Amino acid sequence: MPVAAASVWAIIPARGGSKRLKHKNILPLAGQSMIARAVTTACASKVFSRVIVSTDDPEIAREGERAGAEIPFLRPAELADDTASSVDVLLHAVENLSQSAAPPDAICLIQATSPLLSCAQIREALQLFNSGGFVSLSSMKAVTQYPEWMFRIDDKTGQACPESPCGIVAASAALPRRFIENGAIYLVQRSWLLEERSLYNFSQHGCYVMSETDSIDVDTGEDFARAEFEISRRSQPSG
């Protein structure tokens, strides 16, 4: 168990509208909706003083509450469309709830659409955040496509031009390792979030690395099927 900051709130954003996969946050995934799975995992990690669901949807709110989350408000409509950022959602929750409760030292955004995220990974990410002295941290996965191997194509002539004439012939072992955020976890000190209105302090930003499979982000029916298959596979007895 990590030595957590004095107080860390988990906030799980889950709006009702989803264009590519309708009602994805409440779809049953291996017997449990994605919002319930995220809440259950966050609560079971036992590192948060509060687990809060921020949603505009009463059905998602009921699902989250049954799973053990606090639902202190329904998110206003202007924070529930495609233009609302994660920072806007976190600021709304923190600014409203801090007026009636002791404010946390840090905020952890957990994404309901990352159903392979585990309790152990949450604890490890928080341990890294604390031990590394980071102001912000995000979960990432390794990138398997290298910019040095990419081409630009002339739309008129079809001529291919490498982005890096030297890199195009380089072995993968000679190229720098790169990572991309998978969206599962973001951690940020509350003071930085409020003052800078940002999830990133790039001079003190940490990376918690997750595998490609654990990084599944459900946005389409294909993503959902892949997550369902992986969860089912892991539940099978070994051997």
NORMOTA-V805273 format. One line per field, one symbol per residue. phi: phi as a letter, one per 20 degrees, with the letter a starting at -180 (. if undefined). Layout:
phi->???
This chain:
phi->.feffgbceecdfbeffbefcflffdffdlnbfffffffgffffflddfbccddbddgffgfffffeoeecfadffgfdcdfefeffgfffgfffffffdbffeebddedefedfefdgfffffffffgffemeebbbebcfedddgfeecddffeemfecffcgfffdefgfeeffcccfdnfcccbfgffgffdlbecdfebddcdecfgffegdeccffffffffffffffefffn
